[in-house]
C-alpha cells in the first residue's frame, strides 16, 4: 500500500529502509536531514517535525530541498480538518497545506559549524545543522 502522506517521524524508523549517519561528510544526494534536536523536537522526546532532502554536497556546502507549509497546517486548523474528515497533509485534498518546495544550503563556517540559508526567503541560522539527525534511506524499497 502506498502512503497518502509521509511525515518527518517516519524517517526516524531505522531498520525500515533508513539508517542513521554520524557525520555530515557521509551525506550524499538523496539523504535526509530530520529536524529533531531543536526545542520542538526536544519537547516531543526527539521526534522529527521537518525534513530536508540533500541534493548536493561538497566539503564546504550541503544543498537541500525542503517542504514547507503555511498557516493552514498548524493546530487548531489541522484538528478542525480532521474532525471534518479532511487531511491537511494529503495533496489530493482541498485542505492541503503544503507549499512549493524551497531550496537552501548549509555552508561550513568557523569552528566546524554549519550555517543555514533558505535560498527562497533569505532567512539564515548560524550553526543550524547540529539540530538535525542525518539519515540515508533506500528509496527503491521505501513503500514495500
C-alpha positions, 0 to 999 in steps of 0.5 A: 500500500502506498502512503497518502502522506509521509511525515518527518517521524517516519524517517526516524524508523531505522531498520525500515529502509533508513539508517542513521549517519554520524557525520555530515561528510557521509551525506550524499544526494538523496539523504535526509536531514530530520529536524529533531534536536531543536526545542520542538523536537526536544519537547516531543522526546526527539521526534522529527517535525521537518525534513530536508532532502540533500541534493548536493554536497561538497566539503564546504556546502550541503544543498537541500530541498525542503517542504514547507507549509503555511498557516493552514497546517498548524493546530487548531486548523489541522484538528478542525480538518480532521474532525471534518474528515479532511487531511491537511497533509494529503495533496489530493485534498482541498485542505492541503497545506503544503507549499512549493518546495524551497531550496537552501544550503548549509555552508561550513563556517568557523569552528566546524559549524554549519550555517543555514540559508533558505535560498527562497526567503533569505532567512539564515541560522548560524550553526543550524545543522547540529539540530538535525539527525542525518539519515540515508534511506533506500528509496527503491524499497521505501513503500514495500 
